[in-house]
Amino acid sequence: SSFYLFRVRLGARGAIDPDINYETVAELGVNALTTQSTQSYNTELAEGSITLNHIPGARLRFGIFKTPGLEEGLRTAIDYVNFTNLTSQFINYQPSRATSNIPDANGGFSATTSSGVRAFRDTGIQVFDAFRTGAWEHSYAAMIGNGSTLNALDENSGKAFYGRIQTSYLFDDKADGFTKNRNDATFFLWHHSGTQSFNGGDFRANREGVGLAVVKYPYNFTSEYVKGTGMILLTSLFPDGVTTVYPGRENESDGWYVDGGYFLSKSVKLGARYDVLNQLKNVSSLHREYKTLTLGALYYFNKTSRIAFNYEFRDLRFPGSSPSDGAQFVNQNAVKDSIGNRLAVQATVVF
């Protein structure tokens, strides 16, 4: 139904000397990172960091950069046009501000977006490194950040903590360093915790996950489970609808996905992904269950240019809904029945 320039990124990275690296990336285009509350689109500094490699076993990074966390957020590029619901609605949601000071019966406040998404990034300091033992590699990353939106000072009374540990088995034990699509099997754990400002107060938000990622050409497989408590945002289910934020510690959500791909040839790759998100599980009448099966095909013109074709079978259910809920039951069923499948095509060029 629409054509648009989704993402344009201009960046530079390199080494100042053997022990100091830098990276800077500007984000343009029409996407959730650049969207402002006024529905305009700004150019954003998506990354701007310096890494010091002087201390053995403890590299230090300063600035704006990706936080150690879920696998889908750390990938340079995923094989699909859209993220899973788990990622887009539970992890990478847009910060919001309340439009009413009166909560609903379940402690939720109607709200509107106040900035673009965090894009899996924060401003802060990180210590990280990796250690090789034969075909095994063990690595860690720990970060303290503002927990705020991009390019903003700390807006709350606490800092955010991010951490990830992982162990990888290298199918090619001669591989040197971190390389894209390295043939390995990686088991990982991660955790986020922090404070977010909303409606004049500071509220906790905790997220954590565990998963396995395997790349062994021509196959790849990833599976991850994520859960969290604290602030949860329910986006509107229809255009121009109301977003509701539930900031209390008691709120719970979780979800998971499995993703597999196979190269038919050097130019053609097929993939299938199934993802589930259980949103606001602690409030039976508002519990949402998203289930999406995505079938994908990628055609690579060369190493840096590709086109992706996706078809998503989308399903939304309200497990706790019952006729006794009256109008809410009728409305939820009307929304559920109106959810359609989605076709997406995206061309990507890296230069």
C-alpha positions as CSV (number, residue, x, y, z in Angstrom):
1,S,0.0,0.0,0.0
2,S,3.0,2.3,0.3
3,F,6.5,3.0,-1.0
4,Y,9.0,4.9,1.2
5,L,12.7,5.3,1.9
6,F,12.9,3.3,5.1
7,R,16.5,3.8,6.1
8,V,19.6,5.7,5.0
9,R,22.7,5.4,7.2
10,L,25.9,7.3,6.6
11,G,28.8,6.4,8.8
12,A,32.5,6.1,9.3
13,R,34.7,3.9,11.4
14,G,38.4,3.1,11.7
15,A,41.4,3.2,14.0
16,I,43.1,6.3,15.3
17,D,46.0,4.1,16.3
18,P,46.4,0.3,17.1
19,D,44.7,0.7,20.4
20,I,41.9,3.2,19.7
21,N,38.9,2.7,17.4
22,Y,36.0,5.0,16.5
23,E,32.6,4.7,14.9
24,T,30.0,7.3,14.0
25,V,26.6,6.7,12.2
26,A,23.9,9.1,11.2
27,E,20.4,7.8,10.6
28,L,18.0,9.3,8.0
29,G,14.8,8.1,6.4
30,V,11.3,7.3,7.6
31,N,11.5,4.8,10.5
32,A,10.8,4.5,14.2
33,L,14.3,5.8,15.2
34,T,13.8,9.1,13.4
35,T,10.1,9.7,14.1
36,Q,9.4,12.5,16.5
37,S,6.3,13.2,18.6
38,T,5.3,15.9,16.0
39,Q,5.3,13.1,13.3
40,S,8.3,14.8,11.6
41,Y,11.5,13.0,10.9
42,N,14.9,14.1,12.2
43,T,18.4,13.0,11.4
44,E,19.6,11.1,14.4
45,L,23.1,10.3,15.7
46,A,22.6,6.5,15.9
47,E,26.2,5.8,16.9
48,G,29.2,7.8,18.1
49,S,31.8,6.0,20.1
50,I,35.4,5.6,21.0
51,T,36.9,2.2,22.0
52,L,40.1,2.0,24.0
53,N,41.9,-1.4,23.8
54,H,44.8,-0.7,26.2
55,I,43.7,-3.0,29.0
56,P,44.0,-6.8,28.3
57,G,40.7,-8.4,28.9
58,A,38.8,-5.2,29.5
59,R,38.2,-3.0,26.4
60,L,36.4,0.2,27.1
61,R,33.9,1.9,24.9
62,F,32.4,5.4,25.5
63,G,29.5,7.2,23.7
64,I,26.3,6.1,22.0
65,F,26.3,2.5,20.8
66,K,24.3,-0.7,20.8
67,T,23.7,-2.2,24.2
68,P,24.6,-5.8,25.0
69,G,21.2,-7.6,24.8
70,L,19.0,-9.7,22.6
71,E,20.3,-11.3,19.5
72,E,18.0,-9.6,17.0
73,G,19.0,-6.2,18.2
74,L,22.8,-6.9,17.9
75,R,22.6,-8.2,14.3
76,T,24.0,-5.8,11.7
77,A,21.1,-6.8,9.5
78,I,18.3,-9.4,10.0
79,D,17.1,-11.6,7.2
80,Y,13.6,-10.1,7.3
81,V,12.0,-6.8,6.6
82,N,10.3,-6.5,10.0
83,F,11.5,-7.4,13.5
84,T,9.5,-9.9,15.6
85,N,6.7,-8.6,17.7
86,L,8.8,-9.5,20.7
87,T,11.5,-7.1,19.7
88,S,9.4,-4.3,18.2
89,Q,6.7,-4.1,20.9
90,F,8.4,-5.3,24.0
91,I,12.1,-4.3,23.7
92,N,12.4,-1.5,21.1
93,Y,9.2,0.4,21.8
94,Q,8.9,4.2,21.5
95,P,9.2,6.2,24.7
96,S,5.9,8.0,25.5
97,R,4.4,10.7,27.6
98,A,1.1,10.6,29.4
99,T,-1.9,12.5,28.0
100,S,-4.0,11.9,31.1
101,N,-3.1,11.9,34.8
102,I,-6.0,9.6,35.6
103,P,-5.1,5.9,35.4
104,D,-7.6,3.2,34.2
105,A,-8.8,0.4,36.4
106,N,-5.6,-1.6,35.7
107,G,-3.1,1.3,36.4
108,G,-2.6,2.3,32.8
109,F,-2.3,5.8,31.4
110,S,-3.3,6.9,27.9
111,A,-0.2,8.3,26.2
112,T,1.4,9.5,23.0
113,T,4.9,8.9,21.7
114,S,7.5,11.4,22.8
115,S,10.5,10.4,20.6
116,G,11.8,7.8,18.3
117,V,12.7,4.3,19.5
118,R,15.9,3.7,21.4
119,A,17.1,1.5,18.5
120,F,18.8,-0.9,21.0
121,R,21.2,1.9,21.9
122,D,22.1,4.0,24.9
123,T,24.7,6.6,25.9
124,G,27.2,5.3,28.5
125,I,30.4,3.3,29.1
126,Q,30.9,-0.4,28.4
127,V,33.6,-2.9,29.3
128,F,33.9,-6.0,27.2
129,D,36.3,-8.6,25.6
130,A,36.5,-12.1,24.3
131,F,38.9,-15.0,25.2
132,R,39.8,-17.9,22.9
133,T,40.7,-21.4,24.0
134,G,41.2,-23.6,20.9
135,A,37.9,-23.8,19.1
136,W,36.0,-22.1,22.0
137,E,35.5,-18.4,22.6
138,H,34.0,-16.9,25.8
139,S,33.0,-13.3,25.9
140,Y,31.3,-10.7,28.1
141,A,30.0,-7.2,27.9
142,A,28.7,-5.0,30.8
143,M,27.4,-1.4,30.3
144,I,26.1,1.4,32.4
145,G,23.9,3.9,30.5
146,N,21.5,6.7,30.9
147,G,18.5,4.6,30.0
148,S,17.2,7.6,28.1
149,T,16.3,8.3,24.5
150,L,19.1,8.8,22.0
151,N,21.1,12.0,22.1
152,A,19.5,13.0,25.5
153,L,20.9,13.6,28.9
154,D,19.8,11.3,31.8
155,E,16.2,12.1,32.3
156,N,15.6,9.9,35.4
157,S,17.0,9.3,38.9
158,G,18.8,6.1,38.1
159,K,21.2,4.5,35.6
160,A,20.5,1.5,33.4
161,F,22.5,-1.7,33.5
162,Y,23.1,-4.0,30.5
163,G,25.0,-7.2,30.5
164,R,25.5,-10.2,28.3
165,I,27.7,-13.3,28.5
166,Q,28.1,-15.9,25.8
167,T,30.1,-19.0,24.8
168,S,30.8,-19.9,21.2
169,Y,32.1,-23.0,19.5
170,L,33.9,-22.1,16.2
171,F,33.4,-24.6,13.5
172,D,36.5,-23.1,11.9
173,D,38.8,-22.7,14.8
174,K,41.2,-20.6,12.6
175,A,38.7,-17.8,12.4
176,D,40.3,-14.6,13.8
177,G,38.2,-12.1,15.7
178,F,34.6,-11.0,15.3
179,T,33.5,-11.5,11.7
180,K,30.0,-11.2,10.2
181,N,28.2,-14.5,9.7
182,R,31.1,-16.4,11.3
183,N,30.5,-20.2,11.3
184,D,29.9,-20.9,15.0
185,A,27.3,-22.0,17.6
186,T,26.7,-19.5,20.4
187,F,24.8,-19.8,23.6
188,F,24.0,-16.5,25.3
189,L,22.4,-14.9,28.3
190,W,21.5,-11.2,28.7
191,H,19.9,-8.9,31.2
192,H,18.6,-5.2,31.2
193,S,17.4,-3.3,34.2
194,G,16.8,0.4,34.6
195,T,14.6,3.3,35.5
196,Q,12.4,5.1,33.0
197,S,10.6,8.5,33.5
198,F,6.9,8.7,32.9
199,N,4.1,11.0,34.0
200,G,6.3,12.8,36.6
201,G,7.7,9.6,38.2
202,D,10.4,7.0,37.7
203,F,9.5,3.4,37.1
204,R,11.5,0.2,36.8
205,A,11.8,-1.9,33.6
206,N,13.6,-5.2,33.6
207,R,14.2,-7.5,30.6
208,E,16.2,-10.7,30.2
209,G,16.7,-13.5,27.7
210,V,18.5,-16.7,26.8
211,G,19.1,-18.1,23.4
212,L,21.1,-20.1,20.9
213,A,22.4,-18.9,17.5
214,V,24.1,-21.3,15.0
215,V,25.6,-20.3,11.7
216,K,27.1,-23.1,9.6
217,Y,26.9,-22.3,5.9
218,P,24.6,-22.9,4.1
219,Y,22.4,-23.2,7.3
220,N,21.6,-20.8,10.1
221,F,19.3,-21.2,13.2
222,T,18.4,-18.9,16.0
223,S,16.1,-19.4,19.0
224,E,15.5,-17.0,21.9
225,Y,13.2,-16.7,24.9
226,V,12.7,-13.2,26.6
227,K,10.7,-12.2,29.6
228,G,10.4,-9.0,31.6
229,T,8.6,-7.0,34.3
230,G,7.9,-3.4,35.0
231,M,6.9,-0.7,32.5
232,I,5.0,-2.1,29.5
233,L,3.5,-0.2,26.6
234,L,0.4,-1.4,24.7
235,T,0.4,0.3,21.2
236,S,-2.9,1.0,19.5
237,L,-4.3,-1.8,17.4
238,F,-5.7,0.5,14.8
239,P,-4.7,3.9,13.1
240,D,-5.0,7.0,15.3
241,G,-5.9,4.8,18.3
242,V,-4.8,5.3,21.9
243,T,-1.5,4.0,23.3
244,T,-1.6,2.9,26.9
245,V,1.4,2.7,29.3
246,Y,1.3,0.4,32.3
247,P,4.3,1.5,34.5
248,G,3.9,-0.7,37.6
249,R,6.4,-3.3,38.7
250,E,3.8,-6.0,38.7
251,N,3.3,-6.0,34.9
252,E,4.7,-9.0,33.0
253,S,5.3,-10.0,29.4
254,D,7.3,-12.7,27.7
255,G,7.8,-14.2,24.3
256,W,10.0,-16.4,22.0
257,Y,11.0,-17.0,18.4
258,V,12.7,-19.6,16.3
259,D,14.3,-18.7,13.0
260,G,16.0,-20.8,10.3
261,G,17.5,-20.1,7.0
262,Y,19.2,-22.0,4.1
263,F,21.2,-20.8,1.1
264,L,19.9,-22.5,-2.1
265,S,22.9,-21.0,-3.9
266,K,25.2,-18.0,-3.3
267,S,22.5,-15.7,-4.6
268,V,19.3,-17.2,-3.1
269,K,18.4,-17.7,0.6
270,L,15.1,-19.0,2.0
271,G,14.0,-18.5,5.6
272,A,11.2,-19.1,8.0
273,R,10.6,-17.5,11.4
274,Y,7.9,-18.0,14.0
275,D,7.5,-15.6,16.9
276,V,5.2,-15.3,19.9
277,L,4.6,-12.4,22.2
278,N,2.5,-12.6,25.4
279,Q,1.8,-9.0,26.4
280,L,0.6,-7.9,29.8
281,K,0.1,-11.4,31.1
282,N,-0.8,-10.3,34.6
283,V,-4.0,-8.5,33.5
284,S,-6.3,-11.2,32.1
285,S,-8.8,-8.9,30.3
286,L,-5.9,-7.1,28.5
287,H,-3.6,-10.0,27.8
288,R,-2.6,-10.0,24.2
289,E,-1.0,-12.9,22.4
290,Y,0.7,-12.2,19.0
291,K,1.7,-15.1,16.8
292,T,3.4,-14.5,13.5
293,L,4.8,-16.9,10.9
294,T,7.1,-15.2,8.4
295,L,8.2,-16.8,5.2
296,G,11.1,-15.0,3.5
297,A,13.3,-15.1,0.4
298,L,16.5,-13.1,-0.2
299,Y,18.1,-12.6,-3.5
300,Y,21.7,-11.2,-3.4
301,F,22.8,-9.3,-6.5
302,N,26.3,-9.2,-4.9
303,K,27.8,-9.2,-1.4
304,T,26.5,-5.7,-0.7
305,S,23.1,-5.6,-2.5
306,R,20.0,-7.6,-1.9
307,I,16.2,-7.7,-2.1
308,A,14.0,-9.4,0.5
309,F,10.5,-10.8,0.0
310,N,8.4,-11.5,3.1
311,Y,4.9,-12.9,3.7
312,E,3.7,-12.7,7.3
313,F,0.8,-14.9,8.5
314,R,-0.4,-12.7,11.5
315,D,-2.6,-13.8,14.4
316,L,-3.7,-11.8,17.4
317,R,-5.7,-13.3,20.3
318,F,-7.0,-12.2,23.7
319,P,-6.7,-15.3,25.9
320,G,-8.4,-13.8,28.9
321,S,-11.3,-12.2,27.1
322,S,-14.9,-13.3,27.8
323,P,-18.4,-12.2,27.0
324,S,-18.7,-10.9,30.6
325,D,-16.4,-8.1,29.6
326,G,-19.2,-6.6,27.5
327,A,-18.1,-3.9,25.0
328,Q,-14.5,-4.7,25.5
329,F,-15.1,-8.3,24.4
330,V,-16.9,-7.2,21.3
331,N,-14.2,-4.7,20.4
332,Q,-11.3,-7.1,21.0
333,N,-13.0,-9.7,18.8
334,A,-13.6,-7.1,16.1
335,V,-9.9,-6.2,16.1
336,K,-8.8,-9.8,16.2
337,D,-10.9,-10.7,13.2
338,S,-9.6,-7.7,11.2
339,I,-5.9,-8.5,11.5
340,G,-4.7,-9.3,8.0
341,N,-1.5,-10.9,6.6
342,R,1.3,-8.7,5.4
343,L,3.5,-8.7,2.3
344,A,6.7,-6.7,2.5
345,V,9.5,-6.2,-0.1
346,Q,12.7,-4.3,0.8
347,A,15.9,-3.5,-1.2
348,T,19.1,-3.0,0.7
349,V,22.4,-1.6,-0.7
350,V,25.6,-1.2,1.4
351,F,28.5,0.9,0.1
